[in-house]
Amino acid sequence: MTELQARAVVKAYGPTPALRGVTLDVAEGEIIAVTGPSGCGKSTLLHCLAGILRPDAGEITWRGQRIDTWSEAARSRLRRTEFGVLFQFGQLVAELTAAENVALPLLLAGTGRREARTAALTWLERLGVAEVADARPGEMSGGQQQRCATARALVTEPRVIFADEPTGALDTLAGEQVLTRLVRLAREQGTAVVLVTHEPRIAAYADREVVLRDGAVDHTGLGLDASLAGGPR
């Protein structure tokens, strides 16, 4: 079942085109890797799909509703409930502890403080970083920070996770740990993942690869080999 759709999406930054009519379907529970060279429009596509940016033309549809016409407030609410976003550098709030960072989306959605903290601690444990629950970002390693950010993205049990180069700032081992847990937990709860990366080893975790070149989908490539679909288990 297709839940998220982009239709002929166009986006430019001033005179510079970033997306040139991209069309993409994301099915329920599907893990998609969006790949391509630097500057090809990968992050712009992710930000349009997540409602962070509005396309200049085309449509973004979520469960039959066109969300690119929604207000910023409505799209922000969607990112607190149905969507989760994970950035390359985690973007944790420096003044908050790990547990407080993870609980933040729930608190913003109106969940009680005690319930939100309990959920945050559960997700930190699931990501293997329960020991840093009361630590602030400056007291954690890069891998611990990114796992906390992953917990924050998953704590609302969203239907889609948008991950923009989530291992780009990590060494190989820490990156593998983050991706392994993200993919496993997403599959357990049937969450779709749109994963932007330029690394083939990261793309190998996906069910399907979509290659962008010069702001458009490259239909000439063969994508992921079927034997790699789903990535390392």
N, C-alpha and C positions, 0 to 999 in steps of 0.2 A: 504493500500500500504506500503510495507516494504521499508524503506529508508536507514537504517543502519544495517549492518550485521557483526557479528563476526563468524568466522568459525574455529573450532579446535584451538583456540588461546592458545599458550603456552608462559609463561614468567617465568624466574627464576632470582634470585639475587645471583650470584655466584652459590654455590652448593644447594641453597635453592629454591625449586620450589614454585612459587606463583600462577600460573594458569596452569592447567593440561588439556588442550584441551577443552576450553569453547566455546560453540556455543550459539549464542543469536541473535534474530531478534528484531529490534525496528521499529514499524510502525509509520507512519505519525501521529502526534498529540497524540501518546500514552504516558502515564505516567507509568514508570516502577520503582518499588522499588527493589534494589539489597540489599539483607539482608544476615545475617550470622554472626557467631562469629568473634571476633577480630582475625586478621591474616589469614582469609580464602581467601583473594585475592580480596575483594570488590573494594578497591581503585585502585588496579593495573588494574583490568578490566576496570574501568571507565577511567583511564588514557590512556589505550590502545585504547579504543573506541574514545576518544577525540583527539587522535593523539599526546598526550604528550609523551607517551612511544611507542616504536616499539616492537611488540611481537617478541619472538625468533623463533616462528613457527606459522603457521596458517595465516589467512587473515582478514583484516578489510576492509569492502566495504561500500562506501557512494554513494548512487544513481548510483550503477553500476560501480563505479570506485574504484579500490583497492588503498586505501590511505596509507596503511602501508609501501608501497614502495616509497612514495613521500619523497622529501627532507624536512628537518626541516623547511625551509623557506616556502615551500608550505603548510605544515601542520599548521604553525603559521598563514598564511593568512586565512586558513579555519576556525580557531578559532576566527578570527576577523570578519568573515562574516556569515558563515552558523552555526557555533557552538558558544555557550556561556558557560563559566565555572564559577561555584560558589563554593568556598572553605569554609571549616569550620570556618576559622577566617577572612573571607572577603578579606584579603590581599589588602586593600586600600593603596594607596601611601600616606604616612604620610605628605608629604610636600604640597599636593594638597587639595583643598576644595572638598566637596562632589560633587558639580557640575562638577568640573574639572576631578575628578575620573570617573564619569559616562560618560563624554564626551570623555575620552581617547580612547576607541576603535574606535569611529567615526573619531577622528583626525588621528589616525594611519592608517585608511583606506582611508584617503584623503578628508574627509568632511571638509568644511569650518568652521572656528572657531565659527562664529555667529550661523550657522545652528546647529552645534554640541552642543553648549550651550543651544539653544532653546529645542532641543530634550532631553538633560539631565534634564532640569528643568521640562519638561513634565513627564518624567519617575519618577523623584523624587516625583512629586505630585501624580502620580498613585500609588506609593508605600507608600504614606502617610508620607513622610519626607521632604516636600518642605521647611519646616522651617529651615533645616540645610544645605541648598544649599551652603552657604558661610562659613560653619564651616569645620574645619579640623578634621580628624579621632579622634585625642586626645581630641576633645571637644564634642564628641558624646557618647551616651550610646552604649553598645554592640548590642542591638536590632536595633538602628538607623544605626550603621555601616553595619550590615548585610543586612538591607533593601537597603542601598546605593549600596552595592555590588550586590544585586539582580537587582537593576535598571541598573547597569553597564553591567550585563550579558544579560539583555533583550534589551538594547538600540539599538542594531543593528538588532533587530527583527530576531534572529536566528531561524533555523529550529529545532535545538536540544539544550537543556540546560543540562549540566552535573553538578549535584549538589552533592558534596562530604561532607556528614555529615553537611549540611548547618545550622542545629540548634544545633549542638553538644556543642557549647560554650555559648548557651543562656539558660535562665531560661524557664520554661514551657510556660508562657504567651507570652514572646517575640518570642519564637520558633513557637508557633501557629500562631502568627501574620505574621511572615515571610512566613511560608508554605502556609497559606491561600491565601495570596496575590500572591505568586509565582504560585500556581496551578491555581488560577482564571485567571491571566493574560496569562499564558501559554495556557489555554483552549480557551481564547478569540481570540488568534492569531494562534491557531493550531500548537503550538510548542510542540514537543515531549520533555519529561523530563526523564533522567536517574538519579535516586535518590539513593545514597548510604546511608544506615542507619542501625543501629542495634536496633532501637526503634520501637516496633510494632505500637505505636500510630502515628508515622511518616509514616510508611509503609502503613497505612490505607488510606492515601491520594492518593495512586496509583491505577491504573486500574488493575495492575498485579504485582505479587511478584515473583522474581527469587531468590532462596536461594542458596548460595554458601557454600560448606563445603570442606575444604582441597583443595581449588583451582579448584573445579569442581562444576557443577550445580547439586544440590540435587534434583533428580526427585521423591523422596519418599514422600515429603511433599505435602500438599494440597494447599498451597499458601493462598492468601486472600480469605476470604469468599465473595461470590458474593454480599451479602448485604452491604459489606464495600467498594466495588470497587468505586473509585472516592473519597473516604475519606469524611470527614466532609464538608458540603457545607454551 
